[in-house]
Amino acid sequence: MFLFLYKLLKKKYICSKIEQMSDNQDHFEILRKIQKKPESSQRELADDLGFSLGKLNYCLKSLQNKGFIKIKNFKNSDNKLNYLYLLTPKGLSHKTRLTLAYMKRKMKEYDELKKEINKD
């Protein structure tokens, strides 16, 4: 019984870590795009990232709730659907951490591929 519970908890832990990595990757890509072009529409961002509008909206709300971005309407716009997405200092710091994690992961993948090629 104990072993079963241990395996179940371990599986849930691993699944939550995988989901967290996926969310972090999505957030990293969104923060990069926003920093490059803060006046992008949601449709442009979704198209550039290969996300559905629903997924992008969910991620933007999550980033906003965590204090990583601010969402503002264009004041002089006739189309009130246009927004400006701004990285907060907290968001910039988070993006930096995600960038470092991304680079470490890619370097590890590179090293593993290099080892695999050298074995052959």
MMTF fields as JSON, N, C-alpha, C and O atoms, coordinates in Angstrom:
{
  "mmtfVersion": "1.0.0",
  "mmtfProducer": "UNKNOWN",
  "numBonds": 479,
  "numAtoms": 480,
  "numGroups": 120,
  "numChains": 1,
  "numModels": 1,
  "chainsPerModel": [1],
  "groupsPerChain": [120],
  "chainIdList": ["A"],
  "bondAtomList": [4, 2, 8, 6, 12, 10, 16, 14, 20, 18, 24, 22, 28, 26, 32, 30, 36, 34, 40, 38, 44, 42, 48, 46, 52, 50, 56, 54, 60, 58, 64, 62, 68, 66, 72, 70, 76, 74, 80, 78, 84, 82, 88, 86, 92, 90, 96, 94, 100, 98, 104, 102, 108, 106, 112, 110, 116, 114, 120, 118, 124, 122, 128, 126, 132, 130, 136, 134, 140, 138, 144, 142, 148, 146, 152, 150, 156, 154, 160, 158, 164, 162, 168, 166, 172, 170, 176, 174, 180, 178, 184, 182, 188, 186, 192, 190, 196, 194, 200, 198, 204, 202, 208, 206, 212, 210, 216, 214, 220, 218, 224, 222, 228, 226, 232, 230, 236, 234, 240, 238, 244, 242, 248, 246, 252, 250, 256, 254, 260, 258, 264, 262, 268, 266, 272, 270, 276, 274, 280, 278, 284, 282, 288, 286, 292, 290, 296, 294, 300, 298, 304, 302, 308, 306, 312, 310, 316, 314, 320, 318, 324, 322, 328, 326, 332, 330, 336, 334, 340, 338, 344, 342, 348, 346, 352, 350, 356, 354, 360, 358, 364, 362, 368, 366, 372, 370, 376, 374, 380, 378, 384, 382, 388, 386, 392, 390, 396, 394, 400, 398, 404, 402, 408, 406, 412, 410, 416, 414, 420, 418, 424, 422, 428, 426, 432, 430, 436, 434, 440, 438, 444, 442, 448, 446, 452, 450, 456, 454, 460, 458, 464, 462, 468, 466, 472, 470, 476, 474],
  "bondOrderList": [1, 1, 1, 1, 1, 1, 1, 1, 1, 1, 1, 1, 1, 1, 1, 1, 1, 1, 1, 1, 1, 1, 1, 1, 1, 1, 1, 1, 1, 1, 1, 1, 1, 1, 1, 1, 1, 1, 1, 1, 1, 1, 1, 1, 1, 1, 1, 1, 1, 1, 1, 1, 1, 1, 1, 1, 1, 1, 1, 1, 1, 1, 1, 1, 1, 1, 1, 1, 1, 1, 1, 1, 1, 1, 1, 1, 1, 1, 1, 1, 1, 1, 1, 1, 1, 1, 1, 1, 1, 1, 1, 1, 1, 1, 1, 1, 1, 1, 1, 1, 1, 1, 1, 1, 1, 1, 1, 1, 1, 1, 1, 1, 1, 1, 1, 1, 1, 1, 1],
  "groupList": [{"groupName": "MET", "atomNameList": ["N", "CA", "C", "O"], "elementList": ["N", "C", "C", "O"], "formalChargeList": [0, 0, 0, 0], "bondAtomList": [1, 0, 2, 1, 3, 2], "bondOrderList": [1, 1, 2], "singleLetterCode": "M", "chemCompType": "L-PEPTIDE LINKING"}, {"groupName": "PHE", "atomNameList": ["N", "CA", "C", "O"], "elementList": ["N", "C", "C", "O"], "formalChargeList": [0, 0, 0, 0], "bondAtomList": [1, 0, 2, 1, 3, 2], "bondOrderList": [1, 1, 2], "singleLetterCode": "F", "chemCompType": "L-PEPTIDE LINKING"}, {"groupName": "LEU", "atomNameList": ["N", "CA", "C", "O"], "elementList": ["N", "C", "C", "O"], "formalChargeList": [0, 0, 0, 0], "bondAtomList": [1, 0, 2, 1, 3, 2], "bondOrderList": [1, 1, 2], "singleLetterCode": "L", "chemCompType": "L-PEPTIDE LINKING"}, {"groupName": "TYR", "atomNameList": ["N", "CA", "C", "O"], "elementList": ["N", "C", "C", "O"], "formalChargeList": [0, 0, 0, 0], "bondAtomList": [1, 0, 2, 1, 3, 2], "bondOrderList": [1, 1, 2], "singleLetterCode": "Y", "chemCompType": "L-PEPTIDE LINKING"}, {"groupName": "LYS", "atomNameList": ["N", "CA", "C", "O"], "elementList": ["N", "C", "C", "O"], "formalChargeList": [0, 0, 0, 0], "bondAtomList": [1, 0, 2, 1, 3, 2], "bondOrderList": [1, 1, 2], "singleLetterCode": "K", "chemCompType": "L-PEPTIDE LINKING"}, {"groupName": "ILE", "atomNameList": ["N", "CA", "C", "O"], "elementList": ["N", "C", "C", "O"], "formalChargeList": [0, 0, 0, 0], "bondAtomList": [1, 0, 2, 1, 3, 2], "bondOrderList": [1, 1, 2], "singleLetterCode": "I", "chemCompType": "L-PEPTIDE LINKING"}, {"groupName": "CYS", "atomNameList": ["N", "CA", "C", "O"], "elementList": ["N", "C", "C", "O"], "formalChargeList": [0, 0, 0, 0], "bondAtomList": [1, 0, 2, 1, 3, 2], "bondOrderList": [1, 1, 2], "singleLetterCode": "C", "chemCompType": "L-PEPTIDE LINKING"}, {"groupName": "SER", "atomNameList": ["N", "CA", "C", "O"], "elementList": ["N", "C", "C", "O"], "formalChargeList": [0, 0, 0, 0], "bondAtomList": [1, 0, 2, 1, 3, 2], "bondOrderList": [1, 1, 2], "singleLetterCode": "S", "chemCompType": "L-PEPTIDE LINKING"}, {"groupName": "GLU", "atomNameList": ["N", "CA", "C", "O"], "elementList": ["N", "C", "C", "O"], "formalChargeList": [0, 0, 0, 0], "bondAtomList": [1, 0, 2, 1, 3, 2], "bondOrderList": [1, 1, 2], "singleLetterCode": "E", "chemCompType": "L-PEPTIDE LINKING"}, {"groupName": "GLN", "atomNameList": ["N", "CA", "C", "O"], "elementList": ["N", "C", "C", "O"], "formalChargeList": [0, 0, 0, 0], "bondAtomList": [1, 0, 2, 1, 3, 2], "bondOrderList": [1, 1, 2], "singleLetterCode": "Q", "chemCompType": "L-PEPTIDE LINKING"}, {"groupName": "ASP", "atomNameList": ["N", "CA", "C", "O"], "elementList": ["N", "C", "C", "O"], "formalChargeList": [0, 0, 0, 0], "bondAtomList": [1, 0, 2, 1, 3, 2], "bondOrderList": [1, 1, 2], "singleLetterCode": "D", "chemCompType": "L-PEPTIDE LINKING"}, {"groupName": "ASN", "atomNameList": ["N", "CA", "C", "O"], "elementList": ["N", "C", "C", "O"], "formalChargeList": [0, 0, 0, 0], "bondAtomList": [1, 0, 2, 1, 3, 2], "bondOrderList": [1, 1, 2], "singleLetterCode": "N", "chemCompType": "L-PEPTIDE LINKING"}, {"groupName": "HIS", "atomNameList": ["N", "CA", "C", "O"], "elementList": ["N", "C", "C", "O"], "formalChargeList": [0, 0, 0, 0], "bondAtomList": [1, 0, 2, 1, 3, 2], "bondOrderList": [1, 1, 2], "singleLetterCode": "H", "chemCompType": "L-PEPTIDE LINKING"}, {"groupName": "ARG", "atomNameList": ["N", "CA", "C", "O"], "elementList": ["N", "C", "C", "O"], "formalChargeList": [0, 0, 0, 0], "bondAtomList": [1, 0, 2, 1, 3, 2], "bondOrderList": [1, 1, 2], "singleLetterCode": "R", "chemCompType": "L-PEPTIDE LINKING"}, {"groupName": "PRO", "atomNameList": ["N", "CA", "C", "O"], "elementList": ["N", "C", "C", "O"], "formalChargeList": [0, 0, 0, 0], "bondAtomList": [1, 0, 2, 1, 3, 2], "bondOrderList": [1, 1, 2], "singleLetterCode": "P", "chemCompType": "L-PEPTIDE LINKING"}, {"groupName": "ALA", "atomNameList": ["N", "CA", "C", "O"], "elementList": ["N", "C", "C", "O"], "formalChargeList": [0, 0, 0, 0], "bondAtomList": [1, 0, 2, 1, 3, 2], "bondOrderList": [1, 1, 2], "singleLetterCode": "A", "chemCompType": "L-PEPTIDE LINKING"}, {"groupName": "GLY", "atomNameList": ["N", "CA", "C", "O"], "elementList": ["N", "C", "C", "O"], "formalChargeList": [0, 0, 0, 0], "bondAtomList": [1, 0, 2, 1, 3, 2], "bondOrderList": [1, 1, 2], "singleLetterCode": "G", "chemCompType": "PEPTIDE LINKING"}, {"groupName": "THR", "atomNameList": ["N", "CA", "C", "O"], "elementList": ["N", "C", "C", "O"], "formalChargeList": [0, 0, 0, 0], "bondAtomList": [1, 0, 2, 1, 3, 2], "bondOrderList": [1, 1, 2], "singleLetterCode": "T", "chemCompType": "L-PEPTIDE LINKING"}],
  "groupTypeList": [0, 1, 2, 1, 2, 3, 4, 2, 2, 4, 4, 4, 3, 5, 6, 7, 4, 5, 8, 9, 0, 7, 10, 11, 9, 10, 12, 1, 8, 5, 2, 13, 4, 5, 9, 4, 4, 14, 8, 7, 7, 9, 13, 8, 2, 15, 10, 10, 2, 16, 1, 7, 2, 16, 4, 2, 11, 3, 6, 2, 4, 7, 2, 9, 11, 4, 16, 1, 5, 4, 5, 4, 11, 1, 4, 11, 7, 10, 11, 4, 2, 11, 3, 2, 3, 2, 2, 17, 14, 4, 16, 2, 7, 12, 4, 17, 13, 2, 17, 2, 15, 3, 0, 4, 13, 4, 0, 4, 8, 3, 10, 8, 2, 4, 4, 8, 5, 11, 4, 10],
  "groupIdList": [1, 2, 3, 4, 5, 6, 7, 8, 9, 10, 11, 12, 13, 14, 15, 16, 17, 18, 19, 20, 21, 22, 23, 24, 25, 26, 27, 28, 29, 30, 31, 32, 33, 34, 35, 36, 37, 38, 39, 40, 41, 42, 43, 44, 45, 46, 47, 48, 49, 50, 51, 52, 53, 54, 55, 56, 57, 58, 59, 60, 61, 62, 63, 64, 65, 66, 67, 68, 69, 70, 71, 72, 73, 74, 75, 76, 77, 78, 79, 80, 81, 82, 83, 84, 85, 86, 87, 88, 89, 90, 91, 92, 93, 94, 95, 96, 97, 98, 99, 100, 101, 102, 103, 104, 105, 106, 107, 108, 109, 110, 111, 112, 113, 114, 115, 116, 117, 118, 119, 120],
  "secStructList": [7, 2, 2, 2, 2, 2, 2, 2, 2, 2, 2, 2, 2, 2, 2, 2, 2, 2, 2, 2, 2, 2, 2, 2, 2, 2, 2, 2, 2, 2, 2, 2, 2, 2, 2, 2, 7, 6, 6, 7, 7, 2, 2, 2, 2, 2, 2, 2, 2, 6, 7, 7, 2, 2, 2, 2, 2, 2, 2, 2, 2, 2, 2, 2, 2, 6, 6, 1, 3, 3, 3, 3, 3, 7, 6, 6, 7, 1, 1, 6, 6, 7, 3, 3, 3, 3, 3, 7, 2, 2, 2, 2, 2, 2, 2, 2, 2, 2, 2, 2, 2, 2, 2, 2, 2, 2, 2, 2, 2, 2, 2, 2, 2, 2, 2, 2, 2, 2, 2, 7],
  "xCoordList": [0.831, 0.0, 0.867, 0.617, 1.891, 2.784, 3.497, 3.641, 3.939, 4.633, 3.719, 4.142, 2.456, 1.477, 1.289, 1.303, 1.114, 0.945, 2.187, 2.091, 3.346, 4.604, 4.696, 5.054, 4.372, 4.428, 3.413, 3.709, 2.23, 1.188, 1.614, 1.464, 2.143, 2.602, 3.777, 3.856, 4.677, 5.828, 5.361, 5.87, 4.39, 3.856, 3.192, 3.405, 2.39, 1.739, 2.77, 2.614, 3.826, 4.891, 5.587, 5.83, 5.907, 6.576, 5.67, 6.128, 4.39, 3.443, 3.334, 3.29, 3.289, 3.176, 4.453, 4.386, 5.616, 6.875, 6.901, 7.359, 6.415, 6.36, 5.42, 5.746, 4.249, 3.311, 3.937, 3.77, 4.65, 5.294, 6.356, 6.469, 7.137, 8.148, 7.486, 7.98, 6.365, 5.64, 5.113, 5.237, 4.52, 4.035, 5.182, 5.047, 6.311, 7.463, 7.945, 8.304, 7.957, 8.382, 7.411, 7.834, 6.108, 5.101, 5.272, 5.262, 5.427, 5.59, 6.856, 6.857, 7.922, 9.19, 8.992, 9.425, 8.333, 8.11, 7.231, 7.498, 6.191, 5.303, 6.056, 5.937, 6.821, 7.57, 8.577, 8.775, 9.216, 10.159, 9.447, 9.92, 8.308, 7.552, 7.059, 7.123, 6.569, 6.062, 7.182, 6.985, 8.352, 9.465, 9.888, 10.241, 9.848, 10.243, 9.209, 9.555, 7.918, 6.852, 5.641, 4.688, 5.682, 4.611, 3.242, 2.226, 3.201, 1.917, 1.251, 0.241, 1.802, 1.219, -0.2, -0.514, -1.044, -2.392, -2.334, -1.361, -3.386, -3.431, -3.392, -2.755, -4.065, -4.084, -2.676, -2.271, -1.929, -0.552, 0.325, 1.082, 0.207, 0.991, 0.65, 1.542, -0.636, -1.066, -0.521, -0.029, -0.607, -0.095, 1.41, 1.909, 2.14, 3.602, 4.041, 5.037, 3.299, 3.683, 3.076, 3.466, 2.116, 1.446, 0.457, 0.194, -0.092, -1.06, -2.462, -2.634, -3.448, -4.82, -5.027, -4.283, -6.03, -6.321, -6.683, -6.316, -7.401, -7.783, -6.573, -6.499, -5.62, -4.411, -3.611, -3.126, -3.47, -2.713, -3.383, -2.706, -4.693, -5.413, -5.239, -5.043, -5.31, -5.101, -3.701, -3.543, -2.686, -1.302, -1.104, -0.427, -1.687, -1.552, -2.176, -1.605, -3.348, -3.998, -3.129, -3.006, -2.532, -1.661, -0.448, -0.079, 0.162, 1.317, 0.92, 1.679, -0.265, -0.75, -1.026, -0.661, -1.665, -1.981, -0.724, -0.725, 0.34, 1.607, 2.415, 3.447, 1.943, 2.619, 3.781, 4.628, 3.836, 4.935, 4.68, 5.625, 3.406, 3.071, 1.933, 1.166, 1.858, 0.713, 0.058, 0.733, -1.265, -2.024, -2.762, -3.545, -2.499, -3.143, -3.788, -3.281, -4.921, -5.563, -4.79, -4.228, -4.764, -4.249, -5.251, -6.439, -4.795, -5.715, -6.264, -7.444, -5.441, -5.866, -6.333, -6.38, -6.673, -7.059, -8.565, -9.337, -8.981, -10.4, -10.887, -12.045, -9.967, -10.294, -9.895, -8.708, -10.857, -10.577, -10.11, -9.864, -9.985, -9.479, -7.957, -7.363, -7.319, -5.861, -5.318, -5.784, -4.327, -3.714, -2.214, -1.627, -1.617, -0.177, 0.232, -0.276, 1.149, 1.614, 2.99, 3.925, 3.111, 4.365, 4.933, 4.223, 6.22, 6.891, 7.15, 7.645, 6.821, 7.12, 8.558, 9.127, 9.15, 10.487, 10.493, 11.455, 9.421, 9.295, 9.239, 9.818, 8.548, 8.454, 9.789, 10.13, 10.539, 11.868, 12.799, 13.575, 12.72, 13.527, 13.132, 13.995, 11.843, 11.354, 11.815, 12.233, 11.741, 12.186, 13.671, 14.089, 14.459, 15.893, 16.134, 16.976, 15.393, 15.527, 15.125, 15.787, 14.038, 13.588, 14.606, 14.821, 15.224, 16.246, 17.438, 17.947, 17.88, 18.999, 18.655, 19.477, 17.459, 17.032, 16.968, 17.348, 16.488, 16.411, 17.807, 18.032, 18.733, 20.103, 20.764, 21.456, 20.56, 21.125, 20.568, 21.304, 19.257, 18.62, 19.166, 19.441, 19.324, 19.838, 21.298, 21.704, 22.089, 23.49, 23.584, 24.434, 22.713, 22.696, 22.312, 22.926, 21.297, 20.896, 22.044, 22.292, 22.738, 23.873, 24.957, 25.474, 25.297, 26.322, 25.919, 26.747, 24.636, 24.161, 24.224, 24.616, 23.846, 23.923, 25.373, 25.685, 26.244, 27.661, 28.229, 28.977, 27.871, 28.32, 27.794, 28.517, 26.522, 25.905, 26.575, 26.788, 26.9, 27.577, 28.975, 29.418, 29.669, 31.032, 31.069, 32.081, 29.976, 29.91, 29.91, 30.471, 29.287, 29.182, 30.463, 30.594],
  "yCoordList": [-1.201, 0.0, 1.253, 2.196, 1.249, 2.405, 2.629, 3.767, 1.555, 1.65, 2.227, 3.054, 1.786, 2.301, 3.812, 4.554, 4.264, 5.698, 6.478, 7.581, 5.911, 6.565, 6.747, 7.823, 5.692, 5.768, 6.777, 7.533, 6.786, 7.717, 9.162, 10.015, 9.437, 10.785, 11.198, 12.342, 10.261, 10.546, 10.876, 11.808, 10.109, 10.35, 11.728, 12.469, 12.072, 13.385, 14.505, 15.543, 14.296, 15.286, 15.498, 16.635, 14.411, 14.501, 15.189, 16.041, 14.827, 15.466, 16.959, 17.755, 17.35, 18.778, 19.513, 20.662, 18.866, 19.485, 19.667, 20.699, 18.678, 18.784, 19.91, 20.697, 19.997, 21.08, 22.43, 23.39, 22.511, 23.755, 24.156, 25.333, 23.188, 23.486, 24.001, 24.937, 23.388, 23.817, 25.237, 26.07, 25.506, 26.861, 27.864, 28.953, 27.495, 28.399, 28.68, 29.814, 27.656, 27.85, 28.78, 29.674, 28.574, 29.443, 30.88, 31.823, 31.034, 32.371, 33.033, 34.228, 32.271, 32.796, 33.344, 34.454, 32.56, 32.993, 34.241, 35.156, 34.283, 35.448, 36.688, 37.756, 36.557, 37.694, 38.212, 39.421, 37.302, 37.72, 38.535, 39.6, 38.03, 38.72, 40.084, 41.07, 40.132, 41.392, 42.41, 43.591, 41.963, 42.893, 43.466, 44.641, 42.63, 43.089, 44.017, 45.007, 43.681, 44.457, 44.548, 43.782, 45.494, 45.58, 45.968, 45.742, 46.545, 46.973, 45.882, 46.14, 44.667, 43.545, 43.261, 43.378, 42.889, 42.468, 41.023, 40.31, 40.607, 39.216, 38.268, 37.216, 38.639, 37.79, 37.658, 36.566, 38.771, 38.723, 37.842, 37.001, 38.052, 37.243, 35.761, 34.914, 35.457, 34.059, 33.442, 32.313, 34.173, 33.668, 33.458, 32.427, 34.433, 34.335, 33.154, 32.497, 32.887, 31.844, 30.478, 29.465, 30.461, 29.207, 28.777, 27.586, 29.752, 29.496, 29.804, 30.571, 29.202, 29.639, 30.943, 31.241, 31.711, 32.955, 32.666, 33.424, 31.576, 31.206, 30.907, 31.351, 30.148, 29.82, 31.08, 31.275, 31.94, 33.171, 34.042, 34.58, 34.188, 35.008, 34.45, 35.209, 33.128, 32.468, 32.786, 33.135, 32.664, 32.932, 34.401, 34.714, 35.308, 36.738, 37.08, 37.843, 36.515, 36.755, 36.213, 36.846, 35.048, 34.46, 35.356, 35.601, 35.837, 36.735, 38.038, 38.577, 38.537, 39.766, 39.538, 40.37, 38.423, 38.118, 37.935, 38.239, 37.445, 37.258, 38.551, 38.603, 39.594, 40.885, 41.008, 41.886, 40.128, 40.155, 41.111, 41.603, 41.375, 42.321, 43.221, 42.888, 44.377, 45.278, 45.362, 45.385, 45.406, 45.497, 46.817, 47.094, 47.641, 48.958, 49.138, 48.645, 49.854, 50.227, 51.372, 52.216, 51.396, 52.575, 53.698, 53.53, 54.823, 55.916, 56.578, 56.927, 56.76, 57.495, 56.577, 56.992, 55.358, 54.414, 54.444, 54.497, 54.41, 54.284, 52.87, 52.653, 51.922, 50.53, 50.244, 50.113, 50.148, 49.968, 48.548, 48.23, 47.693, 46.349, 46.311, 45.291, 47.42, 47.452, 47.671, 48.537, 46.869, 46.951, 47.119, 46.825, 47.596, 47.686, 46.777, 46.9, 45.866, 44.914, 45.352, 45.438, 45.627, 46.128, 45.156, 44.687, 44.857, 44.039, 44.892, 46.014, 44.366, 45.047, 44.684, 43.753, 45.394, 44.979, 43.522, 42.79, 43.116, 41.729, 40.79, 39.704, 41.205, 40.414, 40.303, 39.248, 41.389, 41.379, 40.44, 39.703, 40.468, 39.57, 38.117, 37.245, 37.861, 36.506, 36.042, 34.896, 36.919, 36.591, 36.238, 35.313, 36.962, 36.683, 35.295, 34.546, 34.952, 33.615, 32.527, 31.494, 32.765, 31.795, 31.656, 30.56, 32.765, 32.734, 31.897, 31.083, 32.091, 31.309, 29.823, 28.982, 29.498, 28.1, 27.498, 26.345, 28.28, 27.84, 27.552, 26.525, 28.463, 28.289, 27.07, 26.314, 26.872, 25.694, 24.413, 23.455, 24.4, 23.215, 22.92, 21.765, 23.948, 23.763, 23.328, 22.514, 23.861, 23.448, 21.982, 21.242, 21.569, 20.172, 19.265, 18.218, 19.668, 18.897, 18.805, 17.742, 19.911, 19.946, 18.972, 18.188, 19.019, 18.124, 16.658, 15.813, 16.357, 14.983, 14.513, 13.375, 15.367, 15.015, 14.815, 13.904, 15.676, 15.573, 14.236, 13.573, 13.846, 12.564, 11.4, 10.447, 11.498, 10.445, 10.309, 9.196, 11.424, 11.398, 10.819, 10.052, 11.185, 10.69, 9.19, 8.541, 8.623, 7.184, 6.391, 5.298, 6.937, 6.232, 6.349, 5.826],
  "zCoordList": [0.0, 0.0, 0.0, -0.751, 0.854, 0.932, -0.392, -0.839, -1.017, -2.297, -3.366, -4.174, -3.367, -4.32, -4.151, -5.133, -2.908, -2.639, -3.028, -3.566, -2.76, -3.12, -4.632, -5.11, -5.386, -6.849, -7.38, -8.305, -6.8, -7.226, -6.974, -7.849, -5.783, -5.459, -6.349, -6.799, -6.593, -7.452, -8.867, -9.49, -9.374, -10.716, -10.787, -11.747, -9.778, -9.751, -9.673, -10.317, -8.884, -8.758, -10.093, -10.496, -10.778, -12.076, -13.09, -13.852, -13.104, -14.025, -13.75, -14.688, -12.481, -12.161, -12.572, -13.009, -12.439, -12.867, -14.379, -14.871, -15.119, -16.582, -16.989, -17.878, -16.344, -16.638, -16.31, -17.063, -15.199, -14.795, -15.819, -16.161, -16.311, -17.326, -18.592, -19.221, -18.967, -20.156, -19.98, -20.878, -18.808, -18.52, -18.553, -19.112, -17.952, -17.948, -19.359, -19.677, -20.215, -21.602, -22.318, -23.051, -22.108, -22.723, -22.227, -23.017, -20.918, -20.339, -20.859, -21.155, -20.971, -21.502, -22.911, -23.218, -23.767, -25.152, -25.201, -25.98, -24.382, -24.36, -23.876, -24.477, -22.805, -22.271, -23.297, -23.415, -24.041, -25.09, -26.163, -26.561, -26.628, -27.686, -27.204, -27.938, -25.968, -25.418, -25.295, -25.583, -24.869, -24.713, -26.069, -26.171, -27.101, -28.44, -29.06, -29.704, -28.855, -29.506, -28.575, -28.714, -27.62, -26.611, -27.167, -26.51, -28.356, -28.92, -29.756, -30.41, -29.743, -30.498, -30.022, -28.837, -30.971, -30.591, -30.111, -30.358, -29.427, -28.978, -30.172, -30.117, -31.233, -32.428, -33.02, -33.416, -33.081, -33.589, -32.694, -33.179, -31.387, -30.448, -30.587, -30.632, -30.655, -30.773, -32.063, -32.05, -33.171, -34.448, -34.395, -34.844, -33.847, -33.763, -32.904, -33.208, -31.834, -30.891, -31.215, -30.636, -32.149, -32.465, -31.389, -31.221, -30.658, -29.595, -30.111, -31.059, -29.48, -29.725, -28.955, -28.02, -29.346, -28.622, -27.173, -26.275, -26.943, -25.581, -24.711, -23.565, -25.259, -24.495, -24.212, -23.098, -25.22, -25.016, -23.963, -23.087, -24.037, -23.069, -21.658, -20.709, -21.52, -20.226, -19.693, -18.523, -20.555, -20.142, -19.785, -18.805, -20.572, -20.277, -18.932, -18.153, -18.658, -17.353, -16.221, -15.173, -16.43, -15.421, -15.163, -14.015, -16.235, -16.102, -15.415, -14.609, -15.735, -15.104, -13.618, -12.787, -13.279, -11.878, -11.037, -9.844, -11.646, -10.934, -10.856, -10.187, -11.541, -11.494, -12.468, -12.308, -13.49, -14.439, -15.603, -16.219, -15.905, -16.967, -16.502, -15.599, -17.162, -17.012, -18.379, -19.409, -18.374, -19.617, -19.595, -18.686, -20.623, -20.697, -22.059, -23.066, -22.085, -23.348, -23.986, -23.289, -25.327, -26.014, -25.786, -26.062, -25.293, -24.975, -26.227, -26.266, -27.247, -28.437, -29.559, -30.717, -29.238, -30.263, -30.481, -29.524, -31.753, -32.068, -31.748, -31.39, -31.89, -31.598, -30.151, -29.85, -29.274, -27.846, -27.518, -26.354, -28.539, -28.309, -28.303, -27.955, -28.687, -28.705, -27.302, -26.561, -26.958, -25.645, -25.788, -26.829, -24.719, -24.617, -23.474, -22.36, -23.751, -22.749, -22.282, -23.078, -21.0, -20.446, -19.428, -18.539, -19.565, -18.557, -17.331, -17.438, -16.183, -14.925, -14.533, -15.103, -13.582, -13.108, -12.632, -12.864, -11.973, -11.528, -12.738, -12.71, -13.789, -15.005, -15.723, -16.256, -15.735, -16.363, -15.604, -16.212, -14.294, -13.468, -13.719, -13.827, -13.811, -14.081, -15.464, -15.626, -16.449, -17.8, -17.802, -18.498, -17.037, -16.939, -16.355, -16.852, -15.298, -14.697, -15.687, -15.788, -16.417, -17.41, -18.543, -19.06, -18.921, -19.972, -19.53, -20.3, -18.302, -17.779, -17.721, -18.085, -17.269, -17.206, -18.603, -18.807, -19.562, -20.957, -21.507, -22.146, -21.254, -21.741, -21.1, -21.782, -19.809, -19.13, -19.723, -19.955, -19.968, -20.535, -21.928, -22.255, -22.744, -24.102, -24.098, -24.927, -23.175, -23.075, -22.653, -23.148, -21.742, -21.307, -22.478, -22.681, -23.247, -24.421, -25.422, -25.991, -25.634, -26.549, -26.08, -26.876, -24.801, -24.255, -24.402, -24.741, -24.146, -24.277, -25.725, -25.986, -26.669, -28.082, -28.522, -29.289, -28.024, -28.357, -27.864, -28.582, -26.638, -26.094, -26.932, -27.219, -27.318, -28.11, -29.482, -29.964, -30.096, -31.398, -31.266, -32.12, -30.198, -29.99, -29.702, -29.969, -29.157, -28.896, -30.193, -30.26, -31.211, -32.493, -33.22, -34.327]
}
